[in-house]
Amino acid sequence: MIKTPTPTIARRTLLGTAAATMLSTGRLARAQSPVTLNMTVWGAAAEEAAFNAAIAKYKTLHPDVTIRMEVNGNAMQAYQQVDTRLAGRQAPDIFRVQYQQVGRYASARAVVDLTQYVDVKDEADFAPAFWQAASYKGKPYAMPHHTDTFALYYNRDMFEKIGVVPPTSLDKSWTWVEFLDIARKLKAAGAPYGFAMSWQNAAFRWLPFLYQHGGQLLSTDLAQSNITSKQAVETIAWTQSWFREGLVPPSTSVKSSEQPQNLFANGTVGMLMAGDWQIPFLSKNMTKYNWGVTYMPRDVAMASDLGGNCFAVSRDSKRPDIAADFVKFLSNPENMHDFVSAAQFLPVRKSLMGVKLPYALRPDAMEVFVAQSATIPSHLVSTVTLPNFSKMNAALTDQLDLAFTSGQDATATAQAIDQQVRAVLAV
């Protein structure tokens, strides 16, 4: 499991003065003439504001460097834009990338090996799982920036109506049976749907359910497919039952472009399985209902999702040295602290994982996500950060979507995924 130490260290002790920022950034790149770099990201308003704050701070240190930020609606749109521009050798200098996608870009030589720009002492401060996730064949091709995980948002008003009190500790979290029973009660009480899952264009977010049921996508040594196991087939069937029973909106399958947070905010669903980054949106937009956060459901085990992003420098950048410097700047302790606090994420530096962060919104809810982050299985981390995982994720996306939207049999779904995963592992 990824462990989150008990908060003990004060920010001022950890970060000190501006000198800490300079040190963590390494040798500051010097522009001989004005330089403009393009950076492609996606994210909610809080993330965009936090990025703009970091850009402005960097500008004060480097007046001759301008960072132009291009914001996309979601990760899929950002990747489509980056991939198209890479094909034309005009990719942005810097782009945000999920840990699960680093290997795809690195193996295609689409991003810069950052080895020459990284300070060894700085590298040691990152939690190993995230440094590994941002690396390919032992070399860093991105800088880890933050992580996140899933928990369960619930409509407090609807829960009061059906007389349900949510769990207040991990060990009291609902079982799969209890969770679906509550979803049925919400529907019976007038909610259009019981819940929604935020896994659109991110099928890897199905994997925590597999681990909760005692299964794995791959063998322990990551060398063989394990998706045709009894546990895997049963997990596919269980998640498929959400759609068959009408407990979730049919528009919320893994290939959908639906934004489930909107459905939760307007009362279409009574619960939402999603990440901590949704807190700013819900705080602003869920005005007709009160809401809270509790823990993910569990089966034979508890598990949650590995999320988060890092930043890479594209091969097309004409000033990779300055681009790399800015990427390091984004991930230094002070700026990581400020970003995750403002945008509701979790840090990936060991020196920050022990800090009680001053989250801008709903610190009570963030405590649930911090506790939930300790339930991310280490084997899941090793799986989704494999360099070729993006191809496995494509298989999950295609076949799970068929199971959820077209009724493809659970066993047939597992067999189809298995065939594609074995082909990926054989390369």
C-alpha positions as semicolon CSV with decimal commas, in nm:
position;residue;x (nm);y (nm);z (nm)
1;M;0,000;0,000;0,000
2;I;0,101;0,364;-0,044
3;K;0,125;0,499;0,307
4;T;0,057;0,858;0,416
5;P;0,259;0,944;0,728
6;T;0,101;1,124;1,020
7;P;0,107;1,503;0,962
8;T;0,378;1,655;1,182
9;I;0,599;1,899;0,988
10;A;0,519;2,269;0,963
11;R;0,542;2,429;0,619
12;R;0,783;2,700;0,726
13;T;1,021;2,442;0,873
14;L;1,013;2,234;0,558
15;L;1,035;2,511;0,303
16;G;1,221;2,787;0,476
17;T;1,283;3,093;0,264
18;A;1,285;3,154;-0,109
19;A;1,628;2,993;-0,110
20;A;1,457;2,657;-0,073
21;T;1,275;2,721;-0,396
22;M;1,599;2,808;-0,575
23;L;1,773;2,498;-0,438
24;S;1,495;2,262;-0,534
25;T;1,484;2,406;-0,884
26;G;1,851;2,329;-0,943
27;R;2,067;2,533;-1,178
28;L;1,837;2,803;-1,310
29;A;1,836;2,820;-1,686
30;R;1,929;3,161;-1,825
31;A;1,761;3,289;-2,138
32;Q;1,998;3,493;-2,354
33;S;1,698;3,659;-2,518
34;P;1,321;3,656;-2,456
35;V;1,181;3,301;-2,471
36;T;0,819;3,193;-2,500
37;L;0,719;2,838;-2,407
38;N;0,382;2,675;-2,463
39;M;0,233;2,446;-2,197
40;T;-0,072;2,224;-2,254
41;V;-0,282;2,121;-1,956
42;W;-0,636;2,026;-1,863
43;G;-0,815;2,082;-1,538
44;A;-1,080;2,259;-1,337
45;A;-1,079;2,629;-1,255
46;A;-0,889;2,576;-0,929
47;E;-0,611;2,392;-1,111
48;E;-0,591;2,659;-1,380
49;A;-0,564;2,931;-1,117
50;A;-0,290;2,740;-0,934
51;F;-0,094;2,695;-1,256
52;N;-0,127;3,065;-1,334
53;A;0,006;3,150;-0,989
54;A;0,313;2,931;-1,047
55;I;0,368;3,085;-1,391
56;A;0,355;3,435;-1,243
57;K;0,602;3,336;-0,971
58;Y;0,842;3,193;-1,229
59;K;0,813;3,513;-1,432
60;T;0,942;3,717;-1,138
61;L;1,253;3,498;-1,129
62;H;1,294;3,487;-1,508
63;P;1,155;3,808;-1,662
64;D;1,268;3,702;-2,010
65;V;1,069;3,377;-2,003
66;T;0,699;3,372;-2,092
67;I;0,490;3,060;-2,031
68;R;0,171;3,045;-2,237
69;M;-0,077;2,798;-2,096
70;E;-0,328;2,619;-2,320
71;V;-0,617;2,464;-2,126
72;N;-0,818;2,166;-2,254
73;G;-1,143;2,034;-2,116
74;N;-1,005;1,693;-2,018
75;A;-0,704;1,464;-2,050
76;M;-0,831;1,291;-2,363
77;Q;-0,867;1,621;-2,547
78;A;-0,521;1,725;-2,435
79;Y;-0,365;1,401;-2,559
80;Q;-0,540;1,433;-2,894
81;Q;-0,403;1,783;-2,935
82;V;-0,052;1,687;-2,825
83;D;-0,045;1,377;-3,047
84;T;-0,161;1,573;-3,351
85;R;0,100;1,839;-3,295
86;L;0,371;1,581;-3,233
87;A;0,293;1,431;-3,572
88;G;0,354;1,773;-3,725
89;R;0,667;1,832;-3,514
90;Q;0,498;2,130;-3,348
91;A;0,411;1,994;-3,007
92;P;0,393;2,227;-2,705
93;D;0,716;2,265;-2,511
94;I;0,559;2,128;-2,194
95;F;0,252;1,915;-2,138
96;R;0,070;1,755;-1,850
97;V;0,057;1,376;-1,861
98;Q;-0,096;1,105;-1,644
99;Y;0,145;0,856;-1,489
100;Q;-0,020;0,581;-1,693
101;Q;0,077;0,757;-2,018
102;V;0,445;0,839;-1,956
103;G;0,571;0,511;-2,100
104;R;0,377;0,563;-2,422
105;Y;0,539;0,899;-2,492
106;A;0,884;0,796;-2,370
107;S;0,897;0,478;-2,577
108;A;0,802;0,681;-2,885
109;R;1,082;0,931;-2,808
110;A;0,821;1,205;-2,800
111;V;0,948;1,349;-2,471
112;V;1,288;1,451;-2,341
113;D;1,501;1,241;-2,107
114;L;1,536;1,474;-1,806
115;T;1,836;1,299;-1,651
116;Q;2,079;1,584;-1,719
117;Y;1,843;1,837;-1,560
118;V;1,758;1,650;-1,239
119;D;1,949;1,689;-0,913
120;V;2,003;1,352;-0,742
121;K;1,921;1,492;-0,398
122;D;1,598;1,636;-0,532
123;E;1,508;1,305;-0,694
124;A;1,540;1,129;-0,359
125;D;1,259;1,338;-0,211
126;F;0,996;1,191;-0,443
127;A;0,807;0,885;-0,325
128;P;0,959;0,591;-0,519
129;A;0,631;0,479;-0,676
130;F;0,581;0,816;-0,844
131;W;0,941;0,856;-0,956
132;Q;0,913;0,509;-1,108
133;A;0,585;0,607;-1,273
134;A;0,747;0,908;-1,439
135;S;1,042;0,703;-1,565
136;Y;1,108;0,474;-1,859
137;K;1,391;0,219;-1,864
138;G;1,530;0,377;-1,549
139;K;1,541;0,734;-1,680
140;P;1,305;1,019;-1,588
141;Y;1,092;1,142;-1,876
142;A;0,860;1,355;-1,665
143;M;0,855;1,524;-1,326
144;P;0,597;1,395;-1,076
145;H;0,363;1,675;-0,973
146;H;0,081;1,534;-0,757
147;T;-0,145;1,238;-0,702
148;D;-0,507;1,179;-0,616
149;T;-0,735;0,893;-0,532
150;F;-1,103;0,805;-0,526
151;A;-1,354;0,812;-0,244
152;L;-1,735;0,823;-0,235
153;Y;-1,925;1,153;-0,248
154;Y;-2,283;1,135;-0,119
155;N;-2,587;1,361;-0,123
156;R;-2,642;1,432;0,245
157;D;-3,003;1,543;0,196
158;M;-3,095;1,224;0,010
159;F;-2,925;1,013;0,274
160;E;-3,125;1,180;0,549
161;K;-3,441;1,106;0,351
162;I;-3,368;0,733;0,337
163;G;-3,224;0,721;0,689
164;V;-2,869;0,621;0,595
165;V;-2,564;0,728;0,797
166;P;-2,236;0,697;0,602
167;P;-1,928;0,524;0,747
168;T;-1,689;0,748;0,940
169;S;-1,386;0,518;0,931
170;L;-1,219;0,289;0,679
171;D;-1,285;-0,024;0,880
172;K;-1,659;0,053;0,875
173;S;-1,680;0,114;0,499
174;W;-1,972;-0,044;0,317
175;T;-1,945;-0,384;0,154
176;W;-2,039;-0,425;-0,211
177;V;-2,374;-0,568;-0,103
178;E;-2,446;-0,279;0,134
179;F;-2,341;-0,021;-0,124
180;L;-2,574;-0,150;-0,397
181;D;-2,855;-0,182;-0,145
182;I;-2,820;0,189;-0,065
183;A;-2,815;0,272;-0,437
184;R;-3,145;0,087;-0,474
185;K;-3,293;0,274;-0,178
186;L;-3,194;0,606;-0,335
187;K;-3,376;0,511;-0,657
188;A;-3,680;0,395;-0,466
189;A;-3,688;0,729;-0,282
190;G;-3,699;0,926;-0,606
191;A;-3,338;0,971;-0,720
192;P;-3,317;0,904;-1,097
193;Y;-3,006;0,691;-1,037
194;G;-2,827;0,561;-0,731
195;F;-2,474;0,660;-0,825
196;A;-2,219;0,724;-1,099
197;M;-1,855;0,628;-1,144
198;S;-1,601;0,879;-1,275
199;W;-1,402;0,655;-1,510
200;Q;-1,477;0,814;-1,846
201;N;-1,180;0,766;-2,081
202;A;-0,988;0,619;-1,787
203;A;-1,075;0,249;-1,775
204;F;-0,783;0,181;-1,539
205;R;-1,011;0,322;-1,268
206;W;-1,201;-0,007;-1,287
207;L;-0,901;-0,190;-1,145
208;P;-0,959;-0,102;-0,775
209;F;-1,280;-0,306;-0,787
210;L;-1,081;-0,600;-0,919
211;Y;-0,837;-0,571;-0,628
212;Q;-1,124;-0,529;-0,382
213;H;-1,254;-0,868;-0,500
214;G;-0,915;-1,032;-0,460
215;G;-0,807;-1,024;-0,825
216;Q;-0,529;-0,865;-1,031
217;L;-0,494;-0,770;-1,395
218;L;-0,146;-0,928;-1,406
219;S;0,039;-1,198;-1,217
220;T;0,244;-1,107;-0,911
221;D;0,560;-1,077;-1,121
222;L;0,374;-0,868;-1,384
223;A;0,473;-1,117;-1,653
224;Q;0,139;-1,291;-1,721
225;S;-0,224;-1,192;-1,770
226;N;-0,453;-1,277;-1,479
227;I;-0,776;-1,128;-1,613
228;T;-0,954;-1,459;-1,680
229;S;-0,948;-1,555;-1,312
230;K;-1,273;-1,625;-1,129
231;Q;-1,231;-1,301;-0,934
232;A;-1,187;-1,097;-1,252
233;V;-1,491;-1,242;-1,429
234;E;-1,702;-1,185;-1,118
235;T;-1,582;-0,825;-1,093
236;I;-1,674;-0,759;-1,455
237;A;-2,017;-0,909;-1,392
238;W;-2,065;-0,701;-1,077
239;T;-1,981;-0,370;-1,243
240;Q;-2,188;-0,473;-1,545
241;S;-2,485;-0,522;-1,311
242;W;-2,484;-0,150;-1,233
243;F;-2,594;-0,082;-1,590
244;R;-2,825;-0,381;-1,623
245;E;-3,012;-0,283;-1,308
246;G;-3,027;0,086;-1,398
247;L;-2,841;0,194;-1,086
248;V;-2,610;0,421;-1,290
249;P;-2,691;0,643;-1,590
250;P;-2,632;0,455;-1,919
251;S;-2,430;0,755;-2,039
252;T;-2,158;0,695;-1,779
253;S;-1,972;0,400;-1,930
254;V;-1,594;0,413;-1,972
255;K;-1,606;0,554;-2,326
256;S;-1,864;0,818;-2,245
257;S;-1,796;1,191;-2,253
258;E;-2,052;1,245;-1,976
259;Q;-1,934;1,456;-1,682
260;P;-2,069;1,264;-1,381
261;Q;-1,991;1,546;-1,138
262;N;-2,264;1,746;-1,310
263;L;-2,510;1,463;-1,252
264;F;-2,420;1,453;-0,884
265;A;-2,440;1,830;-0,844
266;N;-2,789;1,850;-0,995
267;G;-2,928;1,552;-0,805
268;T;-2,948;1,304;-1,092
269;V;-2,733;1,060;-0,891
270;G;-2,723;1,025;-0,514
271;M;-2,359;0,914;-0,491
272;L;-2,046;0,970;-0,696
273;M;-1,722;0,773;-0,694
274;A;-1,463;1,031;-0,795
275;G;-1,140;1,201;-0,696
276;D;-1,054;1,481;-0,458
277;W;-1,012;1,727;-0,745
278;Q;-1,391;1,750;-0,774
279;I;-1,420;1,935;-0,443
280;P;-1,377;2,286;-0,594
281;F;-1,640;2,214;-0,858
282;L;-1,891;2,078;-0,610
283;S;-1,828;2,356;-0,361
284;K;-1,919;2,606;-0,629
285;N;-2,191;2,425;-0,823
286;M;-2,375;2,192;-0,587
287;T;-2,596;2,462;-0,441
288;K;-2,929;2,280;-0,402
289;Y;-2,798;1,997;-0,188
290;N;-2,556;1,936;0,096
291;W;-2,287;1,679;0,033
292;G;-2,021;1,483;0,213
293;V;-1,747;1,228;0,145
294;T;-1,707;0,877;0,280
295;Y;-1,493;0,578;0,184
296;M;-1,502;0,354;-0,120
297;P;-1,703;0,032;-0,086
298;R;-1,506;-0,287;-0,023
299;D;-1,534;-0,658;-0,076
300;V;-1,272;-0,904;0,048
301;A;-1,029;-0,612;0,054
302;M;-1,027;-0,235;0,031
303;A;-0,861;-0,061;-0,263
304;S;-0,869;0,273;-0,438
305;D;-0,733;0,435;-0,752
306;L;-0,386;0,566;-0,835
307;G;-0,437;0,902;-0,999
308;G;-0,241;1,216;-1,057
309;N;-0,021;1,372;-1,317
310;C;0,330;1,481;-1,401
311;F;0,488;1,716;-1,655
312;A;0,700;1,630;-1,958
313;V;0,908;1,830;-2,205
314;S;0,832;1,749;-2,567
315;R;1,100;1,657;-2,821
316;D;0,987;1,959;-3,027
317;S;1,089;2,218;-2,770
318;K;1,363;2,446;-2,900
319;R;1,465;2,530;-2,542
320;P;1,437;2,204;-2,351
321;D;1,672;2,341;-2,086
322;I;1,434;2,621;-1,992
323;A;1,130;2,397;-2,030
324;A;1,290;2,142;-1,796
325;D;1,372;2,417;-1,548
326;F;1,009;2,527;-1,539
327;V;0,889;2,168;-1,499
328;K;1,123;2,129;-1,202
329;F;0,998;2,460;-1,066
330;L;0,638;2,336;-1,077
331;S;0,739;2,028;-0,877
332;N;0,962;2,189;-0,617
333;P;0,846;2,158;-0,255
334;E;0,702;2,506;-0,219
335;N;0,510;2,508;-0,546
336;M;0,387;2,152;-0,502
337;H;0,265;2,248;-0,154
338;D;0,078;2,550;-0,290
339;F;-0,072;2,366;-0,587
340;V;-0,209;2,066;-0,401
341;S;-0,343;2,287;-0,121
342;A;-0,528;2,515;-0,363
343;A;-0,645;2,254;-0,616
344;Q;-0,731;1,972;-0,371
345;F;-0,468;1,711;-0,460
346;L;-0,216;1,499;-0,270
347;P;0,162;1,561;-0,281
348;V;0,416;1,312;-0,414
349;R;0,723;1,438;-0,227
350;K;0,815;1,250;0,090
351;S;0,888;1,579;0,266
352;L;0,530;1,694;0,201
353;M;0,348;1,370;0,270
354;G;0,397;1,430;0,642
355;V;0,260;1,784;0,637
356;K;-0,093;1,878;0,741
357;L;-0,178;2,081;0,436
358;P;-0,397;2,393;0,450
359;Y;-0,652;2,281;0,195
360;A;-0,852;2,573;0,061
361;L;-1,183;2,385;0,063
362;R;-1,345;2,117;0,276
363;P;-1,046;1,995;0,479
364;D;-1,290;1,753;0,644
365;A;-1,347;1,584;0,308
366;M;-0,977;1,586;0,225
367;E;-0,908;1,388;0,542
368;V;-1,114;1,106;0,392
369;F;-0,910;1,112;0,070
370;V;-0,582;1,117;0,265
371;A;-0,694;0,809;0,458
372;Q;-0,822;0,643;0,140
373;S;-0,487;0,697;-0,033
374;A;-0,331;0,444;0,203
375;T;-0,545;0,173;0,039
376;I;-0,392;0,193;-0,309
377;P;-0,246;-0,157;-0,365
378;S;0,126;-0,155;-0,441
379;H;0,072;-0,418;-0,711
380;L;-0,182;-0,189;-0,879
381;V;0,079;0,090;-0,879
382;S;0,335;-0,142;-1,038
383;T;0,082;-0,249;-1,301
384;V;-0,053;0,086;-1,416
385;T;0,293;0,243;-1,434
386;L;0,436;-0,019;-1,670
387;P;0,567;0,145;-1,989
388;N;0,324;-0,055;-2,203
389;F;0,023;-0,017;-1,975
390;S;-0,148;0,233;-2,207
391;K;-0,205;-0,054;-2,453
392;M;-0,356;-0,269;-2,179
393;N;-0,574;0,022;-2,078
394;A;-0,698;0,047;-2,437
395;A;-0,806;-0,317;-2,417
396;L;-0,985;-0,252;-2,088
397;T;-1,157;0,050;-2,238
398;D;-1,288;-0,129;-2,546
399;Q;-1,402;-0,447;-2,380
400;L;-1,550;-0,303;-2,060
401;D;-1,746;-0,055;-2,267
402;L;-1,890;-0,344;-2,469
403;A;-1,984;-0,521;-2,147
404;F;-2,152;-0,214;-2,001
405;T;-2,327;-0,074;-2,308
406;S;-2,387;-0,379;-2,528
407;G;-2,427;-0,654;-2,271
408;Q;-2,120;-0,851;-2,376
409;D;-2,087;-1,155;-2,150
410;A;-1,846;-1,114;-1,856
411;T;-1,648;-1,426;-1,947
412;A;-1,620;-1,319;-2,311
413;T;-1,510;-0,975;-2,196
414;A;-1,236;-1,122;-1,977
415;Q;-1,116;-1,348;-2,258
416;A;-1,099;-1,059;-2,505
417;I;-0,900;-0,847;-2,259
418;D;-0,675;-1,142;-2,185
419;Q;-0,593;-1,194;-2,552
420;Q;-0,491;-0,832;-2,596
421;V;-0,296;-0,810;-2,269
422;R;-0,098;-1,125;-2,355
423;A;-0,014;-0,973;-2,693
424;V;0,117;-0,659;-2,520
425;L;0,327;-0,862;-2,274
426;A;0,474;-1,071;-2,557
427;V;0,634;-0,770;-2,725
